[in-house]
Amino acid sequence: ILDLPNVDAGTNQEMCFGDSVVLDATVSSGNPAYTYFWSPSSGLSSPSILNPGASPASNQTYTLTVVDNSGCNSSDAVLVTVNPLPIVDAGNDTSICINGLLQLNAAVSSGSMPYTYSWSPASGLSDSSIIDPFILVTGTVSLELSVVDVNNCIGIDSVLISDISLPLPAFTMDTDTGCSPL
């Protein structure tokens, strides 16, 4: 009687959309050497190694089948959960008079709450760690908003705030119509 390979496809894993994870499978027992078959193969760096990289576009269950040197086989499965990225809108590009106060109007959708906010550069902002800080506009600035959700997935957007310089007064002197003495 031959021992079957003991296959463990590893622990279920989570990742952010666009990232990748390494599947942490192990094999014991049976008759080495082993041949590995991961299914489905889409999103894997290689379907024929023990610990491939996985970058699926959506939640995916991968099944590992191991065949040992005696032709005995065994299988196990692992789930890779793909978390969506926060979709960040830092607001519309806008112009305001120099030294004006403007409240930023950002929005976040998707991802998983709670979110952590980080505006950069922080200079001139009332609070760089909230979604809608005020900014004192002292010149044109491009602000980047990074949002991290509870799964450590990151979304980024930027907004351009342009200053409108105050107009310079224009005076002209008319020498033909000067004032006459009283």
Residue pairs with C-beta under 8 A, 6 or more apart in sequence:
2 30
2 31
2 70
2 72
3 29
3 30
3 31
3 72
4 29
4 30
4 68
4 72
4 73
4 74
5 27
5 28
5 29
5 30
5 34
5 66
5 67
5 68
5 72
5 73
5 74
6 27
6 28
6 29
6 30
6 74
7 25
7 26
7 27
7 64
7 65
7 66
7 74
7 75
7 76
8 25
8 26
8 27
8 76
9 23
9 25
9 62
9 63
9 64
9 76
9 77
9 78
10 23
10 24
10 25
10 26
10 78
11 24
11 78
12 78
12 79
12 80
12 81
13 21
13 23
13 54
13 78
13 79
13 80
13 81
14 80
14 81
14 82
14 83
14 151
15 21
15 54
15 55
15 80
15 81
15 82
15 83
16 82
16 83
16 85
16 151
16 152
16 153
16 154
17 57
17 82
17 83
17 84
17 85
17 153
18 55
18 85
19 55
20 45
20 53
20 54
20 55
21 53
21 54
21 55
21 80
22 51
22 52
22 53
22 54
23 38
23 51
23 52
23 53
23 54
23 62
23 64
23 78
23 80
24 51
25 36
25 50
25 51
25 64
25 76
25 78
26 50
27 34
27 50
27 66
30 66
30 68
30 69
30 70
30 72
30 74
31 68
31 69
31 70
31 72
32 68
32 69
33 68
33 69
34 50
34 66
34 67
34 68
34 69
35 48
35 66
35 67
35 68
36 47
36 48
36 49
36 50
36 64
36 65
36 66
37 47
37 48
37 64
37 65
37 66
37 67
38 44
38 47
38 48
38 52
38 62
38 63
38 64
38 65
39 47
39 62
39 63
39 65
40 60
40 62
41 47
42 56
43 54
43 55
43 56
43 57
43 60
44 52
44 53
44 54
44 62
45 52
45 53
45 54
45 55
46 52
54 60
54 62
54 80
56 80
56 82
57 82
58 82
59 79
59 80
59 81
59 82
60 79
60 80
60 82
61 77
61 78
61 79
61 80
62 77
62 78
62 79
62 80
63 75
63 76
63 77
64 75
64 76
64 77
64 78
65 73
65 74
65 75
66 73
66 74
66 75
67 73
83 111
83 112
83 149
83 151
83 153
84 110
84 111
84 153
85 110
85 111
85 153
85 154
85 155
86 108
86 109
86 110
86 111
86 115
86 147
86 148
86 149
86 153
86 154
86 155
87 108
87 109
87 110
87 111
87 155
88 106
88 107
88 108
88 145
88 146
88 147
88 155
88 156
88 157
89 106
89 107
89 108
89 157
90 104
90 106
90 143
90 144
90 145
90 157
90 158
90 159
91 104
91 105
91 106
91 107
91 159
92 105
92 159
93 159
93 160
93 161
93 162
94 102
94 159
94 160
94 161
94 162
95 161
95 162
95 163
95 164
96 102
96 137
96 161
96 162
96 163
96 164
97 137
97 163
97 164
97 166
98 137
98 138
98 139
98 163
98 164
98 165
98 166
99 136
99 137
99 138
100 136
100 137
100 163
101 134
101 135
101 136
101 137
102 134
102 135
102 137
102 161
103 132
103 133
103 134
103 135
104 119
104 131
104 132
104 133
104 134
104 135
104 143
104 159
105 132
106 117
106 131
106 132
106 145
106 157
106 159
107 131
108 115
108 131
108 147
108 155
110 155
111 147
111 149
111 150
111 151
111 153
111 155
112 149
112 150
112 151
112 153
113 149
113 150
114 149
114 150
115 131
115 147
115 148
115 149
115 150
116 129
116 147
116 148
116 149
117 128
117 129
117 130
117 131
117 145
117 146
117 147
118 128
118 129
118 145
118 146
118 147
118 148
119 125
119 128
119 129
119 133
119 143
119 144
119 145
120 128
120 143
120 144
120 146
121 141
121 143
122 128
124 135
124 136
124 137
124 138
124 141
125 133
125 134
125 135
125 143
126 133
126 134
126 135
127 133
131 145
135 141
135 143
135 161
137 161
137 163
138 163
139 163
140 160
140 161
140 162
140 163
141 160
141 161
142 158
142 159
142 160
142 161
143 158
143 159
143 160
143 161
144 156
144 157
144 158
145 156
145 157
145 158
145 159
146 154
146 155
146 156
147 154
147 155
147 156
148 154
149 155
